[in-house]
């Protein structure tokens, strides 16, 4: 933990280890001094971080763009054609390698690319050994918004957003429930009155009591359970902050408009899930959640490692095809193209929201990636990475960087973390640890 | 019902243990340090229904369960509560509290007094103590009660309503880690200070979640209060009472559901183009069929557990009858039927649940089915393939039409065969059942050869293979190991293996009676003892 430079939990532990401490809220002003008019100054527009993650990899022989560098110096590969409309806003990184031990098909790669740390395998069960990058960033920037982070995905299953070992953030897989969570009760559009509701303060006092219970129980348990209770404590504290925020004036953001609820439940059609329709509804909600500054960190796990989703017009489940389809896998390639089309939609949804002199995407960084390169053999070389958005001018766009030395993909993660304005000495663990940014993609 | 036989055994056991002065005839165990166990989704729902009655609408969205060692109940001892989970538990708590306080019948059942004013600390205190006692499975301390009464008072003042205020105290109780986690942490055994035992209240909670998958009832809490659950006699009496109650069926169904991963059937995914029988009803129906079989063997017949592999009796509905190609026993719902005596389909391994779960979405799988037999039924771990292994098997062609032809490489390449020899031969014995469990005689129009050899014993038909699995010497040990895992929330560690082996021996001696195993386990040190908690230890920084 020291090595990763995260010390928030240590601080918490320090608080809890004492006796008879009442843990109150930090002064609320600290969280709101950037709201309202402060956003009129473009330099203070918040930076957002996103993940677009799909399962089962790509077909590397058709993956790598031709040419390197900027603009017309490089051309999208055939698999990336669905990203044509957003080419000027993406940065493709190829030739790098996930360096964690490849001990479990798919999930080792997922742990490596999302946390820079090896997968922890205990018996038949697998968990990340360290927080995923979205949570590393959310720990630093998420506290200023109503939701520290949002996780969703049309076929996300349990997602891959980890707070730590054995602690996942369950994603929302229903557009209507995602809508209700963000824009239902508790949401206020700019200009709305602040909520005067006596129960908000009461709920906070209830959460204080719950935290007292957690502190008391903490003194009776061993080290592992202390860590588990600390995580519960974290969650409660975050809820308390959210309630406090609802009592303040909503941020004044020109682009924020409460959206209409998505229509319907998107039931399966002939046994096939409506992945595209669900994804698009949720991407629209996510973009507006960011425009309304309800969150600054959002992860879209459109499909899951080893998923066997039946995509439209495809003859078998995705995972089976990656292993069973012969030759250069035309059906798998078609699935990858469909998925990247969904990524293009997410990017465009963010780009369509004006903000300051540019748009929401300009002030965001999205990490697009998967769990393997070639699914058939669970390869972790030539690892697929497509970044989107410039992160307030930090990251080059319309750019292809090709590594010739199979560099460590954690360098990309550390670059993104630092581009979010977070100082960190190094990131990752074991062979995947690095202290270096990928300078070539920085503006 | 629950067998005269097990009752007789119990009385004999209790008498013996009484005279043998404690647990001397059980081997010593060295258990690991206890850990907090989070309520699973099912446990949360059952518990809340018991606390508030059947009219309350239960929250459907809670922190998801996750499995460890195959068990959600073991996963509950390692996972934590995520920020989203805390949010969902908060929603659930207020939903329950407002329902309880708005419905006078529910309210009168849990609030033991009428308030004399909007703020009535005495009445609030009575509620906090009685409801907290049930919800936290122990007495609420004075400090805790004071804090909860203060919440009730502040809230009643703010809302100008005693009961609405009380709802906030109730929400505090239901969001507390004292409710969401089972803290079974042990105490020094007064009779043997070198040992650590679970306390009376902890034993009440352990028994209740093990046997009923819910919170202790009033009788069990009273027994804990009276100190009965730290004695062999008291434990035996209550375990027997609970096993005889219909709720024990629910509890042990949960155990078997987790043992066979039947919860995964809720998300069964098959390619409808390949399996035209596929519908969303199949997964739940298949789960119900298997659980009914287990329930019948354990409770109705108190039969030898191993008949689960060989019986031709099963309970099916119309959906399953269509797949089995037999008449549906009932027009609606499930009914008992006897499958044809000359057919291949027999026992739990011939049911859609097992056959469809251990297959791919578009095909059967000899490897997955073989792994299931080795790992789940025999507790023989199979190593994972190297992660860079090419796990594709060749396409079906004119020369290799059947799965047996196609997995040939598994069994001839020495790198593959070291493990696939252990699994694929067994799995090929299931080949007369396709990826959804329908009987077939051909694969790609070529006749299926489902004969083979299992650890040196040849079989010709599926019923013969099932018989070999049923009589495999590792089956009783493995079942005992599973029961231990479910009851204790962790896989047996080295220091506990003597205890598991001893329980296995008793299980065999009882002619594989599941209820006998449950009762033996409950009175054994492996269930009643733990290790002292190192409360000074702090989480490491790395």
Interface residues (C-beta under 8 A of the other chain):
Chain A: X1 X2 X3 X10 X13 X17 X102 X103 X104 X105 X108 X122 X123 X124 X125 X148 X151 X158 X163 X164 X166 X167 X168 X169 X170 X177 X198 X199 X201 X202 X203 X205 X206 X207 X209 X210 X212 X213 X214 X216 X217 X219 X220 X221 X222 X223 X224 X225 X226 X227 X228 X229 X230 X231 X232 X234 X235 X236 X238 X239 X270 X271 X308 X310 X315 X316 X317 X320 X323 X324 X326 X376 X377 X378 X379
Chain B: X33 X35 X36 X61 X63 X64 X66 X67 X68 X69 X70 X75 X78 X79 X80 X81 X82 X83 X84 X85 X86 X87 X90 X94 X144 X147 X148 X151 X154 X155 X158 X159 X168 X171 X172 X175 X176 X177 X178 X180 X181 X183 X185 X269 X271 X272 X273 X274 X278 X360 X361 X362 X363 X384 X385 X387 X388 X389 X390 X391 X392 X393 X395 X491 X533 X534 X535 X537 X538 X539 X540 X541 X542
